[in-house]
Amino acid sequence: MPKIARTREAVYYDPPDRPQSNEYLRQPAAAKLLGLSESWLEKARLTGKGPTFSRLPGSKVIVYRRSDIDAWVAAGVRQSTSEAA
């Protein structure tokens, strides 16, 4: 049986077939981590410009996997402001 632990800022899910846990951040924690507003993340979900996200089944709770946030930030790495996005 998978183990799910919840805090105000994060959801931790340990799938039975994976030895390592995945950290899921709720919107306020993800916004804080990124230094962005929650409304920016909401707009980015509508436009597809932000990190990938999940909606917890049967609820309206949005979560962001930490590895997806890290990948999204890494995809924006540039050496110069003149580089194309």
DARA-V118008 format. One record per backbone hydrogen bond with DSSP energy under -0.5 kcal/mol. NH is the residue of the N-H (numbers start at 1). CO is the residue of the C=O. If there is no record, write none. Layout:
{{NH:CO} {NH:CO}}
This chain:
{{3:14} {5:12} {7:10} {11:24} {12:5} {13:11} {13:22} {14:3} {15:13} {18:15} {22:13} {24:11} {24:22} {25:64} {26:9} {27:62} {30:26} {31:27} {32:28} {33:29} {34:30} {35:31} {36:31} {41:37} {42:38} {43:39} {44:40} {45:41} {46:42} {47:43} {48:44} {49:44} {50:44} {54:63} {56:54} {56:61} {59:56} {63:54} {64:25} {66:23} {68:65} {69:65} {70:66} {71:67} {72:68} {73:69} {74:70} {75:71} {76:72} {76:73} {77:74} {83:80}}
